[in-house]
Amino acid sequence: MKHSPLLSLLLLPVLASAITLTEVVQKTIEAHPQIQIKKEVLNSEKELLTAVEAGYLPSIDLAYMVGPEATKTIANQRDQETLIHQEASITLTEHVFSGLSTVNGVKQQKALILSASDNVQESANSLALETVNAYIDLLKKKELLDISKENVAVHKKYLDQIGQKVEAGVGNRSDYKQTLSRYENARSVKELTEQNYINSISSFKRIYFGDETPADLEKPTVGSEISATMDEQVAIALQNNPTIHISQDDIMVAQAALKRSDAAFYPSADIRLQAYWNKNVDGFSIHGDHPDYDDEANGYNALLILKYNIFNGMADLAQKQANQYRLLKQHSTLADAKSYITAYTQIAYQTFESTKKQLEYVEKNIKASAETLTDYQKEHELGRRSIIDLLNIELEYNTARNSKVTAEYDHILSYYQILSYSGKLLEQMNVVVKQ
């Protein structure tokens, strides 16, 4: 039978040591571009804080202008004078009051930094859960494939046995045809599980960039960090989930932006200190016939400048109303996030509890099926059971094994989902996210 080159490569013996789920998650977070993007956003917001805080500091401007200027003034008796006009100045401006724009701008930017930081954690948490999902799904598909291979081998053994009996004239041809049908069905199931396994490998490799193969992955276990009741677990999730933290941060951003928009309705006050030097600014030179005039002037001033905009086309009012709507939007986003986290925490918790009970029943089912299979095999040797009877109990046994694999990995996955929704996944796995 032909196999996929990818599957054949992955089934080769490997010398690499086993790798744990924690190590896979840590490596994924360190290398994945999604996390790097969030970190760059955080670094950008940190730099912008310095730009906003500049409003507390004075600004210093140096200015120099030079160029030809032709003038006719009273000073030069209306005779056109063409001179090189020069102006130089140094100006220091300190904002005394700007309607608390800088204060609220700093609050807004600090909230943006907090939001960006929580965004890094939220992305790492989501990527960790996605990695866990792919990791667990890969192991589950591998075990299901192993069971399907064993099932094909068992059907082939029984098919050969009944074929020999038919050739010897002591077996029923109808039993052979039914066994052949079941054998072909087993092969079909194996092909499907093999394709599902190959797909799960591709999904895992899309997230994890390491060289390890499925054979290197250690099977994860379930810890004991789950609350006794679902309501307690939901309360923890609503308090610690990073998505909710981001929504809360964004509310603070919107509140600060709303307060900052009030600055436009207040007057502003600046202190300006200036020293200047001018030459030929009147189009008149001492080299002419007017000794009473000097072509240079210099000086300094210290001014308190008050400004109050009384109308600018309703733009300030529109900006404030827009910020009010943004604040309402963030409150709605928070409510939606809480609803989402509550629902999915409940689903994960219910799955965790139900699969735990299911595994107890499946274990008993497997034990009973295995014992029955052993009895059927002995009875078959004594001629009391047909191969069809054996195939029936084999089907029941394999169904129970498949149910166990599915329930077991669903149980493990729901455990990590609960940790993720509760904001505890990275902490419990000892995964470090550097910012």
PyMOL commands that set and color helices and strands:
alter all, ss='L'
color gray80, all
select helices_A, chain A and resi 5-10+21-31+33-56+101-167+173-207+214-216+230-240+242-265+315-381+387-421+425-428
alter helices_A, ss='H'
color red, helices_A
select strands_A, chain A and resi 59-71+81-97+268-279+296-307
alter strands_A, ss='S'
color yellow, strands_A
deselect
rebuild
show_as cartoon
